[in-house]
Amino acid sequence: MLRTHLFSLLCGLGLGTVATAQSFDYPDFTSVAGLAFNDAAMQASPVLRVTSAALSERGSVYYDQAVSVGGGFVTTFVFEISNPGAGGGDGMTFIIQNDPAGLTALGNHASAIGYGGFLSSPAVGIDNSLVIELDTFNGGVAWGDTDGNHISIHTGGTGDNSQHEDFSIGSYSPSLATTDLSAGQHTVRISYVPGLLQVYIDDLVTPVIAVPYDFGTGGTYLNSGLPAGGLNLIGGSMAFVGFTAGNGGSFENHDVVSWSFTSGGGLGTSYCLSTANSTGAVSTISASGSDSISANDLVLTAGNMPDQPGIFIAGPAAGQIPFFNGFLCIDVNGLQRFSDAATASGGVITEAVDLATSAPGGLNVMAGSSYFFQRWYRDPAAGGGNANFSDGIEIAYTP
């Protein structure tokens, strides 16, 4: 009773966090109501065409209202690149931006992919932005490219963004046999919780990129190891989201087939306290997949941790009691440990949840009820209790 009262009191004082959802969904683009188009971007029903297969085109399209991103979001879209000419190029992006141009923000064409600038005009790049590139053209030494089939996260902090790989904070180059960005339809999911940015393609369980990043404090550039600044968000939490694309002497159609967006940290509701660990950060847990028992496809990700062993824990009731160097956010009655202990890599650990096998005896979830999850991890460099916890996440299960 005391534990329950303490948990309620702390959350009532604002020490817990509750996600506020903001969402939209375009299952196709037979209607483009609520979208703002620039330059070559257009409706090509039932798809959204950011640029057509024509020389030297550039385009951008945005949801016409700023959306909340600072507290977390999940966006999923299907794209298709087709009808290549002169080898095909140059690619497209998902963009988050608060450029002074707002809904008309647009970069150069060709290698700039609609968001960057050329060497002769770098200031054309979209300011105060972060993009996830789907790059289909090898720009060579001039832009730091090593191939023409990669996904890369670029930001210039509050300044001009650039397509140069020196501006990348995370990158993934699949083989063409595995994932050819220019062939067929592909599904991309981007998940952000403060401190962790993840990108998935086709396999929506395992991210191909998972990097420490926060809109407030930024991240780290891959090539230089220098700090990458965060963004100056509208009201501290909001920005415009959408797509850019560009063609040069090589060209192709850059189409978005469907698009959904949900702010507020994605699946589940965050709760409970988390304390700083030896990295200086506060560990957070997020969820993706779905809350469906029959689908059984929940994926947990914890970030901002030292690269030490740990384990996910779960239970049918929330709690909040001091333990080790942090707080145990699950009531001890009914608490279950997952079977697999694993070590974080780059401060991040991801595990697919199997309701039957993840914990001994299975997780006793029921439709209409919530289950609570958290990450425990070793932290000997911090001293004290030599271990800590992430915050907690509540999943309200459905059939």
N, C-alpha and C positions, 0 to 999 in steps of 0.2 A: 504493500500500500504506500509506504514511504517512497519507494523507487518511482512508482507511477506518479505520485504527487510532485516529486522533484523534476521528472521529465516534463510534465505539463507546465510547471512553473517556469523552467528554463526556456521552453519554446514560447511560452506566453510573453517572456521578456524580449523575444525577438532573436534569441540565440540559435534557434533552429532556422532552417530555410525551407520554404515551400515554393515550388515552381508555379509560375503563372503562365498558363498556356496561351499561345496565340498561333493560329494555324490557318492555312489555306491549302486547297488541293485542286490541281488540274489533272483529271484522269486522261484528258486529251486537250487539244486546243481548237476544237470546233467553236469555242467561245474564247475570246482573248480579253474579256472584260476584266478590268483591274490591272492591266499591263501597260507599260509605257515603252514605246519603240524609238530607236534612234538609227539613222542612216539606213543600212541595208536590211536591218532586222524587220521581219514581217510575219504575218500569219500565212501559213501554207497548209490550210486545214487538211487533215486533222493534227498537223504538227506545228511547232513553233520554229521558224527558220531564222537563225541568227545571221548567217550569211549564205548566199547561194553559190553554186559552182560557177564563179565568174572571176575575172581578173581584178585584183586589187580592191576587194570589198572589205568593209569593216562594219560591225554592228554591235549594238548592245540593247538589252531589254531588261526591264526591272518590274518587280511588283510595285505598284504605284503608291504604296504607303510604306513608311519606315516600319520595320518590325523589330521586336526585342531579340537581341542576340547575346547580350552581355551575361545573362544568367544561364545561358545554355540553349542549344537548339539541335534539332535533327532535321535534315532535309534529304529527300530521296528523289532522284530523277532518272529517267531513261533517256539516253541520247543515241543518235545514229548519225554517222558520218558516211557520206555516199557520193557517187558520181565524181570521182577524182579526175582532175585534169593536170597534165604536165607533172605527174607523180603524186599529186595531192598535197594539200597543206592549207593553212598552217596549224589549225587547231581551235579549241574553244575553251572557255573557263566558266566556272561558277564564281561569282564575285560578291563580296561583302564590302560596302564602301560608304564613306561619308565625305565624298569630295564636294568642294564648293559648288560644282555644277549639278549636284543632286541627281535627279532623274534623267538628265541629259549627258551624264559623264560618259566619255568615250575616248579611247586611246587610238593609236595608229593602226594601220592594217598590217598585212603580211606577218612577219615574225613577232610583231607586237601584240598579235591576237586580240586586238580591240581594247586592250587595257594598258599596254606599255607605250614607250616612246622610241623613236629612232635615235641613233647616236647623234644625229644632227638636230634633234628636237626632243631631248629627254623629258622636258617639262610637260610634254603632251600626256605623259603617263598619268593614270588616274591616281590622285592623291588619297592618302588616308584609307588605304584599301588592303584587303587580303584576298587572293584568288587561289583557286585550285585549278591549275592548268591541266588540260587534256591535249598534250602537245603532239602533233603528228608530222612535224617537219624538223629535220636536223639543221639547226642554224649554225652549227660548227663553232669554231673558236670565237667568232665575233660575239656570240651570245652564251658561250660556255656549254653548249649542248654536246652530248656525246652520242645521242641517238635520236631517231625521229618517232619514238613510240614510248612516251613517258608521261607520268602524272607528277606534278610538282606544285608545292605550296609556296607562293611568292608574296612578299610584303615589303613595302618601303617604310613601314611604320606610318607616321602621320605625313611623311613626304611622298614624293613621286614613287609609284611602283614601277617595276621593270621586269621584262622577260628574261633578263640575264640571270643565269643560274647562281650568280653571287647573291641574288635576292631570295634564294630558296631556303626554307627552314625544314623541308622534308621532301623526299623524292622517291619514286618507284619506277623502275624500268622493266616491265614484263617482256618476256620473249614474244615474238609475233605468234608463235604456235600456241602460247598460253592465252594471251589477250592482245588481239590486234585492234587498237582503238579505231582504226579506219574501216573495220569490217563488221557489219551486223549491228544489232542493238546491244547496248550495255547498260547495266543498272549501277548507279553510283549512290552511295549513302555517305553523308558527311555528318559526323556527330561531334558536338563540342560541349564540354563542361568546363568551367573555369579551371585552367591549368592543363587541359588535355584536349587535343584536336585529333580526330581519327577520320581516315578516308577508307572506304570499302569500294570494291568494284566486283560486281557479279556475285561473289561469295560475300554475303552480308553478315557472316559470323566472324570472320577473321579479317581485321583491318590490314591493308597493304601499307598504310602509313599511320603511325601513332606517335605524335610528337608533343612534348611539353610546350604549351602555348596558352597565353592569357591575353584577352583584349586589353587589359589594364597594364600589364607588365611586359608583354611581348614574349619572345622566344629567343632562339639562337640560330644564326646563319650557319648552314652546313659547311660551306667552303672555308669561311674565315674563322668560325668559332666565336665571332663577335656578337654582342647582343643585337637582336632585332626588336625595335620598339613596338609597342602596342598601338591601338587606334584611339582616336578621339571620337567616341561614339556620341550620337545625339542624346542629350540628357543623361549621358553616362552609360546608356544601355542599348540604344537603338541604331539601326543602320538600314541602308537600302540593299536589297539582295536581288540577284538576277544572273544573267549570262552575257558574255562577250565572245566574239569570234573574229577571225581575220583571215583573208586570203591575199596572196601576192601573185608572183608569176606562176606559182602552183596554187591550185584551188580545189574546193570540194563543197558540198552541202554540209552545213552544220545544223542539225535538227535536234530539238528537244521534243520527245514524244509524250512525256508526262512529267509532272512535278508536284511534289507535296512538301510542305514546310510546317514544322511545329517548334515553337520556342518554349522556353521554360525548362530546359534540361533534358528534353526527350522523354523516354519512357520512365514511368515511376515518379515518385516524389522524394526528394532529398530531405533528410531530417537529422537531428542530433548534432553534437559538437565534434569537431576534429581539431587536434592541436598540432602545432608545427613540429616537424621531425628534424633529423640531422641534416637534411638538405636545405632547411630553412623554409620549406613549403608545407602546406596543409594537404594531406592526402584526401582525395575525393573518389567516390564510387559512382559509376553511371551504368545504365542498362540500355540495351538495344534488342532488336528482335521483336517479340510480342509478349503480351500478358495472357496468351491463350494456353490453357492446359493441354488441349488436344494438339496444338501446334508444337508445343514443347521446344521452343526455339529461343528462349531467353539467353542473352549473353551479358555477362558482367565484366566490367573493366574498372580497374582501380589505377590511379595515377598519382604522380607527385610523391613517390616513395623512394627510399634508398634501394639499391639492387641487392636485396636480401631475401631469404626464404620467407614465405608467408602462406596463409590459407584463407579461403573464404569461409564465412560462418553464416548461419541462417536460423530463423525461428519464427514462430507464429505471433510473437508479441514484441513490441518495442520496449526499450529500456534506455537508461542513460546513467551509468555509474562510473566513477573514476576507476581505471584499471591500467596497469603498466604505466606508460607515459601519456595515455589519452583517456578515452571513454569507450566502454562497452555499450553499444547502442541496441543490443538485443537482450531481452529478458532471459535470465539464466534458466528459467523453467521452459523446457522444450528446445533449448539451444542445440543446434547440430553443427558439427564440423564437416566440411567437405573432405572427400577422401584424398584428393591430390594436393600435396604441398608443392609449391613451385617458386622459383626465384624471379623477381621482376627484372626486366631488361630495359634500360633507358628510363627507369622509373615507372614503367607501365607493366601491368599484367592483365591478360584477358582470358576468360574461361567460359566455354559454353556450358550451360546448365542442363543437365538431364535429370528430370524429376525422379526417375527411378533409380539412378545409379550415382549421382554426384555425391550424395552423403549416404553413409551406411543406413540401410533400411528405407532409403528414399526420402524425399521431401513431401510431407503430408499437407500439400496445398489443396484448397477447396475453392471452387468457383464462388464468387461473391465475398470472399475473404481475402485479407492481405497477408503477405509473407514479407519478412524483413531480412535484408542482406547487408553484410559488412565485410571488410578485409582486415585481418590481423597480420602484422608483419614484424620481423625482427629489426631492431635498430640499435645495435651495440654502440655505434658512434655517438649516440645521444646520451648514453649513460642512464642514470636513474633506473627505470624498470627495463631498459634495454629492448623495448618493443613498443609498438603503438598500433593505432587503428585508423582506418579511413572514417569518414562520416558514414551514415547509413542511408539505405534507399528502400522505400516501401513499394512493393508491387501488388496492385489490386488485381487478383487473378479473375479471368473470365473463362467460360467453358471452352 
